[in-house]
Amino acid sequence: MGPSIKLEGITPESPSFADDGYGPPPSKWKGVCQVGPSFKAKSCNRKLIGARWYIDNDTLRSMSKDEILSPRDVVGHGTHTASTAGGNIIHNASILGLAAGIVRGGAPRARVAMYKTCWNGVGCSAAGQLKAIDDAIHDGVDILSLSLGGPFEDPGTLHVVAKGIPVVYSAGNDGPIAQTVENSSPWLLTVAAATMDRSFPVVITLGNNDKFVAQSFAISGKTSSQFGEIQFYEREGENDGTPKVKISLTQTTIGKVSAPKVAAFSSRGPSYIYPGVLKPDIAALGVTVLAAAPKAFMDAGIPYRFDSGTSMSCPHVSGIIAVLKSLHPQWSPAALKSAIMTTAALTYDNNGMPIQANGKVPKIADPFDYGAGVVNPNMAADPGLIYDIEPSDYFKFFNCMGGLGSADNCTTVKGSLADLNLPSIAIPNLRTFQATTRTVTNVGQANARYKAFLYPPAGFEMTVDPPVLVFSKEKKVQSFKVTIKATGRPIQGDYSFGRLVWHDGGIHWVRIPIAVRIVIEEIYSKIS
């Protein structure tokens, strides 16, 4: 399996990147191991097969003093995410005894290449990212995994997708506020964060024997022997010194809490840049993820650590995409994205209840919380049908939205933005009704018959024509039209959600989410 790419530093000493049992890098690999302080040529190996770093003068002047001018990871973000995507299988891992078990990347036999463009104290250089992406294409990476945020989309990733390389991005950590989702271009796979059913409870017992359950972590450290002088003391009562609060030791439990839930911090849709593109696309585990730690932690005897964020959920999906690409090497980035989305789990958690989205007031999750649902890697390997897209369609979309396309061509594209063959439908400004077209390709059993099951958004009627799709060896591709119509008198309102499901009578349930909003006055078309 070829390499995946991250745009932050790495800790080459981590067991997650050891090369025991690996052969030489793929023959197509053209990458390099760029040296620097604390990063020698031998820091790369047959697992970590490439490392580069990029910095400009402004970053050099402003970065933190503890940064290192090399691919070395100082903060730990890049190490954590890279091991989540493609780290080795490590037994008996834990953090001070908590979460003991096996750690492994989503694609544990993948090679890893690191392109460091983010620097402690400064952030990430846009110019550096573009250069890193260009180098990654040249070097021969197979997956681009970007645990980065940003409200605007750069064209560099579009060229990556046009080369057949999937690009997986984090959705951002500004939730639960609406319209905060980042990285919302249609060619990207944008990942929200969800919780897991592992927890670390402690029992707090008060003096009156009332008990409360909370969650706590503690790491080893030094106790200060220096105390400030007491400036004022006033005696107000008697205390015999008996403890008034007791806190139990932290434990690891699995299956005791409802999960998955969309994390409160996970950024939410709709996209304010492209409201006609439903985002985020998918959700994956991104809370208290145990993965490789930087060297400072390793030196303290802590080779693995917890972290949370959509930066952690993104590499989960990147690893899954790497496995899918090894199973289906001819699939395009759009096909891989479709397989991830159309097979997602979206209805019930581990207790048989609807999946919830955390926030100030928890609620049942909707597509603006988790896109198509929570990723289901086993089902994604055999999706039945895929919604594929040619790179030329993305270029038309990008050029016209940016004012770069011809007037005639862009009139056609603008009028059919909803017809971009995505595995989702978003209509932010429906007046009375709208029809949109989708095309699916059969990648399952050659002779198959799929029937449509409709779950229209509240306040709308939905029809599909034709309602049955029949495939054969000779006919692998079929198109259909979805028409959505407001019921009764159109009233300006919020989004309603539904879904369209194609079922073959067997194991394949091919689902896409739908988000629709009525807009009567033009002034409302750009706000939620």
C-alpha positions in Angstrom: 0.0 0.0 0.0 1.4 3.4 -0.9 2.0 6.4 1.3 -0.4 8.8 3.0 0.6 12.4 3.6 0.3 14.7 6.6 1.2 18.4 6.7 2.7 18.5 10.2 5.8 17.2 11.8 6.4 13.6 13.0 8.3 11.7 15.7 10.3 9.0 13.9 11.3 7.2 17.1 7.7 6.2 17.8 7.0 2.4 17.5 4.0 3.4 15.4 6.5 4.2 12.6 9.0 1.3 13.0 9.8 -0.5 9.8 10.1 -4.1 11.1 8.7 -6.5 8.5 8.5 -3.9 5.7 10.1 -4.3 2.3 11.5 -1.5 0.2 9.3 1.5 -0.6 7.1 1.2 -3.7 9.0 1.6 -7.0 6.9 4.7 -7.9 8.0 6.6 -4.8 10.2 9.6 -5.6 10.1 11.3 -2.2 13.1 12.4 -0.1 14.0 12.5 3.6 14.9 16.2 4.2 17.3 16.4 7.2 17.5 19.1 9.8 18.2 19.5 13.6 17.0 16.4 15.5 16.1 14.7 12.2 18.8 12.8 10.4 18.6 10.9 7.1 18.2 7.6 9.1 15.1 9.1 10.7 13.2 7.8 7.7 12.9 4.1 7.1 10.8 1.6 5.1 7.7 2.7 7.0 8.3 6.5 7.2 9.5 6.8 3.7 9.5 10.6 3.2 9.7 13.8 5.2 10.0 17.4 4.1 9.6 20.8 5.7 8.6 24.3 4.4 9.1 27.7 6.0 9.2 31.3 4.9 10.9 34.3 6.4 7.8 35.6 8.2 7.2 32.2 9.9 10.9 32.0 10.8 10.8 35.3 12.6 7.5 34.6 14.4 7.6 30.9 15.3 8.0 29.6 18.9 11.5 29.3 20.2 11.1 25.6 20.9 10.4 24.9 17.3 12.9 22.8 15.3 13.8 23.6 11.6 13.2 20.0 10.4 10.4 17.5 10.0 10.5 16.9 13.8 7.2 17.3 15.6 7.4 19.5 18.6 3.7 19.8 19.6 2.6 16.2 18.9 -0.3 17.0 16.5 1.3 15.5 13.4 2.6 12.5 15.2 -0.8 11.7 16.7 -2.7 12.1 13.5 -0.2 10.2 11.3 -0.3 7.2 13.6 -4.1 7.3 13.6 -4.1 7.1 9.9 -1.3 4.7 9.2 0.5 3.7 12.5 1.6 0.1 13.1 -0.3 -2.4 15.3 1.1 -2.0 18.8 0.0 -4.3 21.6 -0.2 -3.4 25.3 -0.4 0.3 24.7 -2.0 2.7 27.3 -1.5 6.1 28.9 -0.5 5.4 32.5 -2.6 2.3 32.5 -5.7 3.9 31.0 -7.3 2.6 27.7 -5.0 -0.4 27.8 -5.1 -2.5 24.7 -4.0 -2.4 21.0 -3.4 0.8 19.1 -3.3 0.8 15.3 -3.8 3.1 12.4 -6.8 2.8 10.1 -4.3 1.4 7.5 -1.6 -0.1 9.7 0.5 -1.4 6.8 0.5 1.9 4.9 3.7 3.9 4.3 3.7 7.4 5.7 5.2 10.6 4.3 5.3 13.8 6.3 5.2 17.3 4.8 5.6 19.9 7.6 4.1 23.3 6.9 2.7 24.1 10.3 4.9 25.6 13.0 4.3 26.1 16.7 3.3 29.7 17.6 2.6 30.7 14.0 0.3 28.2 12.4 0.3 26.9 8.9 1.7 28.7 5.8 -0.7 28.7 2.8 2.3 29.0 0.4 4.0 26.1 2.2 0.9 24.0 1.9 0.6 24.6 -1.8 4.3 23.7 -2.3 3.9 20.6 -0.1 0.9 19.5 -2.1 2.8 19.9 -5.3 5.7 17.9 -4.0 3.4 15.2 -2.7 1.9 14.7 -6.1 5.4 14.5 -7.6 6.6 12.1 -4.9 3.7 9.6 -5.5 1.5 9.7 -2.5 -1.8 7.9 -2.6 -3.9 9.7 0.0 -3.8 13.3 1.2 -4.8 13.6 4.9 -5.1 17.2 6.2 -6.0 17.7 9.8 -6.2 21.4 9.2 -8.8 24.1 9.2 -9.6 27.1 7.0 -12.7 28.8 5.7 -11.5 29.2 2.1 -10.7 26.5 -0.4 -7.4 26.4 -2.2 -7.3 25.1 -5.8 -4.3 22.9 -5.0 -6.5 20.1 -3.6 -8.6 20.2 -6.7 -5.5 19.3 -8.8 -4.7 16.6 -6.3 -8.2 15.0 -6.8 -7.8 15.4 -10.6 -4.7 13.2 -10.3 -6.7 10.5 -8.7 -5.6 11.2 -5.1 -8.4 11.4 -2.5 -8.2 14.4 -0.1 -9.5 14.0 3.4 -10.0 17.2 5.6 -11.2 17.9 9.1 -14.4 19.8 9.5 -13.2 22.2 12.2 -13.7 22.7 15.9 -16.1 25.6 16.1 -19.3 23.7 16.9 -22.0 23.5 17.9 -22.6 26.8 16.1 -24.3 26.5 12.7 -22.4 27.5 9.5 -19.0 26.9 11.0 -17.9 23.9 8.9 -14.6 24.4 7.1 -13.1 22.8 4.0 -16.4 22.6 2.2 -15.4 22.2 -1.4 -17.3 19.3 -3.1 -14.2 17.4 -4.1 -13.0 17.1 -0.5 -14.1 14.5 2.0 -14.9 16.6 5.1 -14.9 14.8 8.5 -16.9 15.7 11.7 -16.0 14.3 15.1 -18.0 11.7 17.2 -17.5 10.2 20.6 -16.9 6.5 21.4 -18.2 4.2 24.1 -15.0 4.2 26.1 -15.0 6.4 29.2 -12.8 7.1 32.2 -15.2 7.7 35.2 -14.3 8.7 38.7 -16.8 8.8 41.6 -16.9 11.9 43.7 -18.4 11.4 47.1 -19.4 14.5 49.2 -19.5 14.8 52.9 -23.2 13.9 53.0 -22.5 10.8 50.9 -24.0 12.2 47.7 -22.1 10.6 44.8 -21.4 12.1 41.4 -19.8 10.4 38.4 -17.3 12.6 36.4 -14.4 11.9 34.0 -10.8 12.6 34.9 -7.3 12.2 33.7 -4.1 12.7 35.6 -0.5 12.5 34.3 2.7 12.3 36.3 4.4 15.6 37.1 6.6 17.4 39.7 5.2 18.8 42.9 6.4 22.3 43.7 8.0 22.8 47.1 7.7 26.6 46.9 4.7 28.2 48.6 3.7 31.9 48.7 3.5 33.8 52.0 0.0 33.8 53.5 -1.0 37.5 53.6 -4.4 37.1 55.4 -6.2 34.5 57.4 -9.6 34.7 59.0 -11.0 31.9 61.2 -14.7 31.4 60.5 -15.4 28.0 61.8 -14.3 24.6 63.2 -13.0 21.8 61.0 -11.8 18.5 62.4 -9.7 17.7 59.3 -12.0 14.9 58.0 -12.1 14.9 54.2 -15.3 16.5 52.9 -14.8 15.2 49.3 -13.4 11.9 48.1 -12.4 11.2 44.5 -11.9 7.6 43.4 -9.2 6.4 41.1 -9.9 6.8 37.4 -11.0 3.6 35.6 -11.4 2.5 32.0 -14.9 1.4 31.0 -16.3 0.3 27.7 -20.0 0.2 26.6 -21.3 2.1 29.7 -22.0 5.4 27.9 -24.2 6.0 24.8 -22.2 6.4 21.7 -21.5 7.5 19.1 -22.6 11.1 19.6 -21.5 14.1 17.5 -19.0 16.0 19.6 -20.1 19.4 20.8 -16.9 21.1 19.4 -17.4 19.5 15.9 -18.2 22.3 13.3 -21.7 22.3 11.8 -23.2 22.9 8.5 -24.5 24.4 6.3 -21.5 25.7 4.5 -21.7 29.5 4.2 -19.3 29.4 1.2 -21.1 26.6 -0.8 -24.6 26.2 0.7 -25.6 24.0 -2.3 -23.0 21.4 -1.1 -24.0 19.5 2.0 -21.2 19.5 4.6 -19.8 17.9 6.6 -19.7 14.6 4.6 -19.1 12.0 7.3 -18.4 11.6 11.0 -15.7 9.5 12.7 -14.2 9.0 16.2 -12.5 12.1 17.4 -12.8 12.3 21.2 -10.1 11.0 23.6 -8.3 9.1 20.8 -5.2 7.3 22.0 -2.3 7.6 19.5 1.4 8.2 19.3 3.0 11.0 21.3 5.9 13.3 20.6 9.4 12.7 21.9 9.0 14.8 25.0 6.2 12.5 26.1 8.2 9.4 25.1 11.1 10.6 27.2 8.8 10.8 30.2 7.6 7.2 29.6 4.4 8.1 27.8 4.6 6.9 24.2 0.9 7.3 23.6 -1.5 10.1 24.6 -5.1 11.2 24.2 -6.3 14.0 22.0 -9.6 15.2 20.7 -10.8 17.2 17.7 -11.8 16.8 14.1 -8.0 16.6 13.5 -8.4 13.2 15.2 -11.5 12.1 13.2 -10.0 13.0 9.9 -7.1 10.5 9.9 -9.5 7.7 10.9 -11.3 8.2 7.6 -7.9 8.7 5.8 -6.8 5.2 6.9 -10.1 3.7 5.9 -9.8 5.4 2.4 -6.3 3.9 2.1 -7.7 0.4 2.8 -10.6 0.9 0.3 -8.1 2.1 -2.3 -6.0 -1.0 -1.9 -9.2 -3.1 -2.3 -10.5 -1.0 -5.3 -7.4 0.6 -6.9 -9.4 1.7 -10.0 -11.9 3.7 -8.0 -11.8 7.5 -8.3 -11.6 9.8 -5.3 -15.4 10.5 -5.8 -16.1 6.8 -5.8 -14.2 6.3 -2.6 -16.0 9.2 -1.0 -19.4 7.8 -2.2 -18.6 4.4 -0.7 -17.8 6.0 2.7 -21.0 8.2 2.7 -23.6 5.9 1.3 -22.9 3.1 3.8 -22.6 5.2 6.9 -24.5 4.4 10.1 -27.1 7.2 10.8 -29.9 5.9 12.9 -29.0 4.2 16.2 -26.3 4.3 18.8 -25.0 1.4 21.0 -28.2 1.5 23.1 -30.6 1.4 20.1 -31.4 5.1 20.4 -31.2 7.8 17.7 -27.6 9.2 17.4 -27.4 12.5 19.2 -25.4 15.7 18.6 -23.9 17.2 21.8 -24.2 20.9 22.4 -25.7 23.3 24.9 -28.9 21.3 24.4 -28.4 17.8 23.0 -30.5 16.9 20.1 -31.0 14.2 17.5 -28.2 14.5 15.0 -29.0 15.7 11.4 -26.9 15.9 8.3 -25.5 19.3 9.2 -24.0 17.6 12.3 -22.6 14.4 10.8 -23.2 14.5 7.1 -24.2 11.1 5.8 -23.7 9.5 9.3 -20.9 7.8 11.2 -18.4 5.9 9.1 -18.8 2.2 8.7 -15.6 0.8 7.2 -16.8 -2.8 6.7 -19.9 -1.8 4.8 -17.9 0.8 2.7 -15.8 -2.0 1.2 -18.9 -3.2 -0.6 -21.3 -0.3 -1.3 -23.3 -1.8 -4.1 -23.7 1.5 -6.0 -21.4 4.6 -6.2 -22.0 8.2 -7.2 -18.9 9.0 -9.4 -17.8 12.4 -10.6 -15.3 13.3 -13.4 -12.6 15.9 -12.4 -13.8 18.1 -15.3 -17.1 18.6 -13.5 -15.3 19.9 -10.4 -13.2 22.2 -12.6 -16.4 23.7 -14.2 -17.9 24.2 -10.7 -14.7 25.8 -9.4 -14.1 28.1 -12.4 -17.7 29.3 -12.5 -17.9 29.9 -8.8 -14.7 31.9 -9.0 -15.7 33.8 -12.1 -13.1 32.1 -14.3 -15.4 30.2 -16.7 -17.2 31.4 -19.9 -20.6 33.0 -19.6 -22.4 30.3 -21.6 -20.8 27.4 -19.8 -21.3 29.0 -16.4 -25.0 29.7 -17.0 -25.4 25.9 -17.6 -23.3 25.0 -14.5 -24.9 27.6 -12.2 -28.4 26.5 -13.1 -27.6 22.9 -12.2 -25.3 23.2 -9.2 -27.6 20.7 -7.4 -26.9 18.3 -10.3 -23.2 17.8 -9.4 -23.2 14.1 -8.9 -22.6 14.1 -5.1 -23.8 11.4 -2.7 -26.0 14.1 -1.1 -28.5 16.7 -2.1 -28.7 20.3 -0.6 -31.2 22.8 -1.9 -30.8 26.0 0.2 -33.3 28.2 -1.8 -36.3 26.1 -3.0 -39.2 28.2 -4.2 -41.9 25.7 -5.1 -40.2 22.7 -6.5 -36.8 21.6 -7.9 -35.6 18.6 -9.8 -32.1 17.3 -9.7 -30.4 14.4 -11.5 -28.0 11.7 -10.1 -26.1 8.9 -11.8 -25.0 5.7 -10.1 -22.6 3.0 -11.1 -23.1 -0.6 -10.1 -20.0 -2.0 -8.4 -21.7 -5.0 -6.9 -23.2 -8.1 -8.5 -23.6 -7.6 -12.2 -27.3 -8.4 -12.4 -29.0 -6.3 -9.8 -32.3 -4.6 -9.2 -32.5 -1.6 -6.9 -35.7 -0.1 -5.6 -36.0 3.5 -4.2 -37.2 4.1 -0.7 -38.1 7.8 0.0 -37.9 9.6 3.3 -38.9 13.2 2.3 -38.0 16.2 4.4 -40.8 17.4 6.6 -43.0 19.8 4.7 -42.0 18.4 1.3 -43.0 15.8 -1.2 -40.4 13.8 -3.0 -40.5 11.6 -6.1 -37.9 9.5 -8.0 -38.0 8.6 -11.6 -37.5 5.8 -12.4 -38.3 4.3 -9.0 -36.5 1.0 -9.9 -33.0 0.7 -11.4 -32.0 -2.5 -13.2 -28.3 -3.3 -13.9 -26.6 -6.0 -16.0 -23.1 -6.7 -17.3 -23.9 -4.5 -20.3 -25.6 -1.7 -18.3 -23.6 -0.7 -15.2 -24.6 3.0 -15.1 -28.1 4.4 -14.6 -29.4 7.9 -14.0 -32.5 9.1 -12.2 -34.3 12.3 -11.4 -35.3 13.4 -7.9 -38.1 16.0 -7.6 -38.7 17.8 -4.3 -41.8 19.9 -3.9 -43.1 22.0 -1.1 -46.5 20.8 0.3 -49.2 23.3 0.9 -48.4 27.1 0.9 -44.6 27.7 0.8 -43.4 29.3 4.1 -40.0 30.7 4.7 -38.4 28.4 7.3 -35.4 26.5 8.4 -33.9 23.4 6.8 -35.7 20.1 6.7 -33.9 16.8 6.3 -34.6 13.5 4.6 -32.9 10.8 2.6 -33.1 8.6 -0.4 -32.2 4.9 -0.2 -31.7 2.4 -2.9 -32.0 -1.2 -1.8 -31.3 -4.4 -3.8 -33.3 -6.7 -1.6 -30.0 -8.0 -0.1 -27.2 -6.4 1.9 -26.9 -3.1 0.0 -28.7 -0.1 1.4 -27.3 2.9 -0.6 -28.3 6.1 1.3 -27.8 9.8 0.6 -28.8 12.6 2.9 -31.0 15.5 1.8 -31.3 19.0 3.2 -33.9 21.5 1.8 -35.0 25.0 2.8 -37.7 27.2 1.3 -36.7 30.7 0.4 -39.4 33.2 -0.6 -37.6 36.5 -0.3 -34.1 36.7 -2.0 -32.7 38.4 1.1 -33.0 35.1 3.0 -31.2 33.0 0.4 -27.8 33.8 2.0 -28.6 33.5 5.6 -29.7 30.6 7.9 
